[in-house]
Amino acid sequence: MHVVVCVKQIPDPAVPGALNADHTLKREGKPILDESDSYGVEMALQLVDAAGGGEVTLISMAANEETAGLRTALAMGAAKAVLVSDPACAGSDALGTAKALAKAVERAGSVDLVLTATESSDGYTGTVPAQMAELLGWPALTFAKKVDIADGTVTIQRQTEAGYDTVQASLPALVSVTAGVVEPRYPSFKGIMAAKNKPVDICTAADLGLDGQLGWAGARQTITNVENAPARQAGEKFEDDGTGFEKVVSFLENLKVI
Amino acid sequence: MDFTESDEHALLRESVRKVAATFGHEYYARCTNDDVRPDDLWQAAADHGFLGVHLPEEYGGGGAGIYELAIVCEELAAAGTPLLLILVSAAISAEVIAKFGSPTQKSHWLPGLTTGTKMVFAITEPDAGSNSHRISTTAKRDGDVYRLNGSKTYISGVDESPQVLVVCRTGVDEETQRAKLSLFVVDTDTPGLHRTNIPMEIRAPEKQFQLFFDNVEISADRLIGDEGEGLRQVFEGLNPERIMSAMICNGVGRYALGLASQYANDRAVWGTPIGRHQGIAHPLATAKIELELARLMTQKAAWLHDNSTDRVAAGEAANMAKFASADAGLRCLDQAIQTHGGNGLASEYGLADLWGIVRLLKIAPVSREMVLNFISTASLGLPKSY
């Protein structure tokens, strides 16, 4: 079985982020593997194990042929990676990103399943998985909190507000997994050393036949302005004159919390 | 010259940090309080290949060196979960067997040591102390066996290791009249080997023992390397031990400064974080400088051990690193406690219980004074005092 996992290399969330003049996120410094993608990597490794063989391929898009985040996922056990890296990718919107990743999936060879996170931790559009599936012409099964594969069929438990739906599709298919679907492993020392020599196929927009369709050139959206989230308004203060509890209770009742 | 660690080193740090963080200092303190061994953490480290990073790949190791083992040791300690037995099991026993064991001995012992089996180390004796030449535990050849007699003291972790590597006297050098030493792997349950726990005031899960060898019979194939060459061989393991003890101190120093910085940022008594006061900030900054100097020397010592043919330089660096790191680690811990005020001594804040282990490492595995003796003679060419 061949499972592809979309992974994003993002600026370290522990370091305060900054924006460029064109309102895009500054991507300086060494990127890390988006933690939300580590669940997909682990899920893929477990599915391949359960299938009794096969391999896991990573696909990613990043500036400057950046591979630091990919190495973490390769050290976890993925066999190889396809990295779309081209200055022309800068400014890609979600659809441009989906086009690049879908082409990268085709480049990875014969694929049974694509796994993604539900959304990235630095972009949060949450639209790329469904767009990719549409471009590939495959079914999209989203928000999976459990994934099983048997006899050419993928079955997921799709997280809903009330509980979960069981959703099934034939392979090949694309599945987006929620954080917590599995517990991601930490790379072993042997995994880390092996990752050093695993192949990363770096390709450009032209290699994927997407000249002029990625980056600012292909984007259908423009970012006109960025504003800080509004500061939270001060809450209501109750002076406790002995009846404070009544005010708190009635406040909570108004919110229909109690 | 390049002081940047490789991507693999960075990934190793990150991975050890994350594995250790799933346990955390609370786990370590609980093990101590409940008198339970930190086996789960030790096994998790072994399962990830961290305890055998420095051992040859053909025996299940990672094929790297002492620099990488030092990363493992430091990051475990920096998570508030220092593993003391790495010093004796991975850094001495495994290193000595990898360097001097026969192919049969290596394939017999090393795979287990990479997967979590421990082998502790016994050199110190009640009457020998830092003077290895006075070692009086003897091993006498008798046909296919050796018979061991004597005693050892302050031997860590004997209760949790199936084997112990023992330094014994097997003869006397005719010219110098000094003891000729040899190394033996002894099963800790061999008849005639008795142990007594030494009650300690250190709040760590590992225990210390006195060992008594009463005609302990072991087969001759338990001799590691050449008979009479034990002292030279053991020195290959003593430098890594010093480097690991330094990294435990450095790691605990990082852990303590991390907690202190956070506390000094959060705690406001007169409307401003206490870290804004130079009385709090400057001592922490001073400790940070000492810590980084000590870490740098420890990294250099590890690099020299792995790469340099100049063994004197490697020994000097390991000793200096051990000396500086113990002082720096204690300084960081002490200042972190001071920064926390009364909270610094409360169990909840996870600082004061680490004092014992770092204070111990100012004495063991080689005392501050013996390091100064060594530097005086080896580095400065001063006359020997003993």
Interface residues (C-beta under 8 A of the other chain):
Chain A: A68 R71 T72 A75 Y186 P187 S188 F189 K190 I192 M193 A195 K196
Chain B: D7 E8 L11 L12 E14 S15 K18 V19 D47 H48 G49 F50 G52 V53 G62 G63 A64 E68
